[in-house]
Amino acid sequence: MLDPKQFDDLVQRLSSAMPKGIQVLQEDINRNLRASLEAGLGRLDLVTREEFDVQSAVLARTREKVAALEKQVSALEQALAIARSPAD
């Protein structure tokens, strides 16, 4: 999720983009905008960059293990096929 500083910055940028007549109500707008953004972003089930990087590394290691196991299975299948073939 966004850290509080980024969240405050986003709310500030959105509220400053509003027309001048509405900026009189800026404190109320900021509070409501922040609540709406928190609720909306909370439903998105976002992860931090660190969590994403950790999971990417886990996935890369898993893919390497799967590739190694596929090679091992292939070698075992070949050995089994040779053992089953009739002697010439």
C-alpha positions as CSV (number, residue, x, y, z in Angstrom):
1,M,0.0,0.0,0.0
2,L,1.1,3.6,-0.4
3,D,3.0,5.1,2.5
4,P,1.4,8.0,4.4
5,K,3.6,10.6,2.8
6,Q,2.8,9.5,-0.7
7,F,-0.9,9.3,0.2
8,D,-0.8,12.9,1.6
9,D,1.0,14.1,-1.5
10,L,-1.6,12.4,-3.7
11,V,-4.5,14.0,-1.8
12,Q,-2.8,17.4,-1.9
13,R,-2.3,17.2,-5.6
14,L,-5.9,16.2,-6.3
15,S,-7.3,18.8,-4.0
16,S,-5.1,21.6,-5.5
17,A,-6.4,20.7,-9.0
18,M,-10.0,21.6,-7.9
19,P,-11.6,24.9,-9.0
20,K,-10.9,27.9,-6.7
21,G,-14.5,28.1,-5.5
22,I,-14.3,24.6,-4.1
23,Q,-10.9,25.1,-2.5
24,V,-12.6,27.1,0.3
25,L,-13.9,23.7,1.5
26,Q,-10.4,22.2,1.2
27,E,-10.1,20.7,4.6
28,D,-13.4,18.8,4.2
29,I,-12.5,17.8,0.7
30,N,-9.1,16.6,1.8
31,R,-10.6,14.5,4.5
32,N,-13.3,13.0,2.3
33,L,-10.9,12.5,-0.6
34,R,-8.4,10.7,1.6
35,A,-11.1,8.5,3.0
36,S,-12.3,7.7,-0.5
37,L,-8.8,6.9,-1.8
38,E,-8.0,4.7,1.2
39,A,-11.2,2.7,0.7
40,G,-10.7,2.4,-3.0
41,L,-7.0,1.4,-2.7
42,G,-7.8,-0.9,0.2
43,R,-10.1,-3.0,-2.1
44,L,-7.4,-3.3,-4.7
45,D,-5.3,-5.7,-2.5
46,L,-2.0,-3.9,-3.4
47,V,1.4,-5.1,-2.3
48,T,4.5,-3.2,-1.7
49,R,7.5,-3.2,-4.1
50,E,9.5,-5.2,-1.5
51,E,6.8,-7.9,-1.2
52,F,6.6,-8.0,-5.0
53,D,10.4,-8.4,-5.4
54,V,10.5,-11.2,-2.7
55,Q,7.7,-13.1,-4.5
56,S,9.4,-12.6,-7.9
57,A,12.6,-14.1,-6.4
58,V,10.7,-17.0,-5.0
59,L,9.0,-17.6,-8.4
60,A,12.4,-17.5,-10.2
61,R,13.9,-20.1,-7.8
62,T,10.8,-22.3,-8.2
63,R,11.1,-22.1,-12.0
64,E,14.7,-23.1,-11.8
65,K,13.8,-26.1,-9.6
66,V,11.0,-27.1,-12.0
67,A,13.4,-27.0,-14.9
68,A,15.9,-29.1,-13.1
69,L,13.2,-31.6,-12.1
70,E,12.0,-31.8,-15.7
71,K,15.5,-32.6,-16.9
72,Q,15.8,-35.3,-14.2
73,V,12.5,-36.9,-15.1
74,S,13.5,-36.8,-18.8
75,A,16.8,-38.6,-18.0
76,L,15.0,-41.2,-15.8
77,E,12.4,-41.8,-18.6
78,Q,15.3,-42.3,-21.1
79,A,17.1,-44.7,-18.7
80,L,13.8,-46.6,-18.2
81,A,13.2,-46.8,-21.9
82,I,16.7,-48.2,-22.5
83,A,16.3,-50.7,-19.6
84,R,13.0,-51.9,-21.1
85,S,14.2,-52.2,-24.7
86,P,15.1,-55.8,-25.8
87,A,18.8,-56.6,-26.2
88,D,19.9,-56.7,-29.7
